[in-house]
């Protein structure tokens, strides 16, 4: 009887880090915006107008988040575009802080 000896072959599994990070950020987004939507069920807002505005905020934020996450992973140009959008969004937020502090809304 002869034995058939075979050498073991090392299989190298290469995971694409960008696709796994993209998937992770998309899943995190589901939990973030799903949790925000769930807060309306657990503690409802006093009027339907507030609820409508809250849901519009969640939808707008989710669209912005997913758009920026998926543009980021397109390539180098996408990353530059996302960083530019984040800088502009931060500058706009700073502008709104000073604008709203100097021009209060009367109720």
N, C-alpha and C positions, 0 to 999 in steps of 0.2 A: 504494500500500500504506500502510495506517495501522498504527501501532504501538499496542498496547494497554498503556498505562502504568498500573501498579497501585502504590499506595503500600504500603510494608511496614508490617505491623502488629506491634507489640511485644507478644509474649505474656509475661505475667508469671506465673511459676510460683511458687506459694506453698506451701511445705512446712510441714506442721504440726510444729513443733519438739517438742511433747510426745509425739506418736506415734513420732517417730524416736528420741527419747531413751528412751522406754519399750521400744522394740524393741532398742536398744543395750544397755540394762540387762538385758533378758531373755537376749540372746546372751551377754553377759559371765557371767551366772549359769550358762549351759550349760557354758561353759569352766571356771568355778570348780568346780562340783560334779561335772562329768564328769572333771576332772583329779583331784579327790579320790577318786572311785571308781576311777580308773585306777591310783592308787598301791597299791591292794590287789592289783592284778594284777602290778605290777612288783616289789613287795616285800611278799609276803604276811605276814600276822600269824601268830604262833605257834599259836594255837588258833582253833577255829571260834567259840568264845564271844566272843573279842575281835573277830573279823571281823563277827559279828552286831551287836555294840555299835557298831562303827565305821560300819557301813552304816545303822543306826538313827540315828546322829548326823548322817550326811550327808543322809538323807531328812528328818529334822526340821529341819535347817538350811535345806535347799532349800525346804521348804514355807513356813517363816518368811520367807525372802528373797523368794520369788515373791509371797507374800501381801502383804507390805509394799510391794513395788514396784508391784503392780497397784492396791492401795488408794490409793497416793500419787497416781496419775494419774486418779482418779475425779473429784476436784474439790477445792475449798478445805477442805471437811470431811474429806476423805480425808487431806489433807496434815497437818491438825491431829491427826488420829488417829494417823498414822504417827509424827509427832514426839513425841506423848505415849507411844506404845509404845516408842520408842527411849530416852526419858528413863527410863521404868520399867525397861526392860531394863538400862540402865546402872546404875541404883540397885540393882537386884537383884544385878548382878555385883559391885558394891562390897561389898554386904552379904555375899555368899558368900566374898569374899576374906578379910574379917575373921572370919567364922564358921569357915571351914576352917583358918585360921591359929591360932585359939584352941582348936579341937576337932579335933585330928588323927585320922585314921582309922588304927586299928591293923590290921596285916596279919598 
